[in-house]
Amino acid sequence: MAQYELLLPKMGESVAEATVIKWVKQIGDSIDLDDTILEIATDKVDSEVPSPVAGKLVKQLYKEDEVAQVGDVIAIIETEGGTDVKTEEVAQSTPVIEEKPETIPGLEQLPEEKPVATQTNFTSSERFYSPLVKSIASQENISIEELDSIKGSGADGRLNKEDLLNYISGKGGEPTIKVQTVILSPPAPPANETVANNPVAVAQTTTNKTSTTSINGGDEIIEMDRMRKLIADHMVMSKTTSPHVTSFVEADVTNMVLWRNKIKNSFEKRENEKITFTPIFVEAVAKAIKDFPMINVSVNGTQIIKKRDINIGMAAALPSGNLIVPVIKNADQLNLVGLTKAVNDLAARARISKLKPDETQGGTFTLTNVGSFGNVMGTPIINQPQVAILAVGAIKKKPAVLETEHGDVIAIRYMMFLSLSYDHRVVDGSLGGMFVRRVADYLENWDFNREI
């Protein structure tokens, strides 16, 4: 009998670790080729790890809720054969996407960053540190002796990212490295300025206080699930990172609604797909981004990174009540049929937790349809590290004033609100206002006779 080492597979760009959430196969269970061995979760999606071999599971190297790094051996499978098998890479049903360097227009004009961090020698410690913890320690110039002295809250006292960032904050400093998004720290108040006279210091002091919630006998305490905790952290981080501003536009979408009503049955018969308003909104957003490319950026410290690709995320509600944002890559290169199929496919697989990790990454702009909940407008929170998010409200019949050659008349029209939240560090009111107005123009000027 031979033993096969099952590795945690690479799950897309920037995904370095995953949490074991459930072992589908237990020790002693027989395994067929492509059987699901375990379920894992990244900070984006849940995934299944299938077996590339047939045999019997003899060892589980990680317990449920423990974190494994990409490339770690997570299980041992006993197979037929005479020699043990040690794999460098495990073939997975989920495609492995190689990370390619991206050429960003104008990046060559930016000044080169000089390295400010020193390398910490981790070989002298017997304690395990993840690549992310090592990176933060190097950026903060934390010695290995100091790192070893920090108490960890992970399994077997393991030091995780939160432990290290809390330690750095407790020293009176702000971490210079953040995960995925660079957060600009506010300037410290002068030494002779009191906390009460400094609004930044007041805000920081207030944040550090633990609030007390009153609970009586009839209240129910519900622990957040893993995804809700991630969403909560991401939302708080976004609000502390970006100064949010929201601009609103009301659009007359009568032609768009009547056109969809006219073609939806024939379209479904021909394409075997239902056409909703979402792909129409995505098309309008993609066109407006090409008109105003500075809305399609991200911020890195004092640098503005102008994105080459237009990758539009669409917020989708899950049966659990949580939200996930699958991304339509290169949305500007798809026609309306292609956008419809992409939207329907991603939304359907999101609802059954079958999205691949890479399908929730790389977004440059996000669209959320608050109208699907009956809301007429909303003020969405920016999906970092993007700088803008558009909310589309419910489409309602309303009386509206129309200008005609014979004078103004009042007519019943299909109206909707669009609201754009944007990062006021890099998107001014003029750009934000013109962008959301341009999206509305594309929807209002819809060609009723358009062929699809």
Secondary structure, 3 states (H helix, E strand, C coil): CEEEEEECCCCCCCCCEEEEEEECCCCCCEECCCCEEEEEECCCCEEEEECCCCEEEEEECCCCCCEEECCCEEEEEEECCCCCECCCCCCCCCCCCCCCCCCCCCHHHCCCCCCCCCCCCCCCCCCCCCHHHHHHHHHCCCCHHHHHCCCCCCHHHCCCHHHHHHHHHHCCCCCCCCCCCCCCCCCCCCCCCCHHHCHHHHHHHHHHCCCCCCCCCCCCCCCCCHHHHHHHHHHHHHHHHCCEEEEEEEEECHHHHHHHHHHHHHHHHHHCCCCCCHHHHHHHHHHHHHHCHHHCEEEECCEEEECCCCCEEECEECCCCCEECCEECCHHHCCHHHHHHHHHHHHHHHHCCCCCHHHHCCCCEEEEEHHHHCCCCCCCCCCCCCCEEEEECCCEEEEEEEEECCEEEEEEEEEEEEEEEEECCCCCHHHHHHHHHHHHHHHHCCCCCCCC
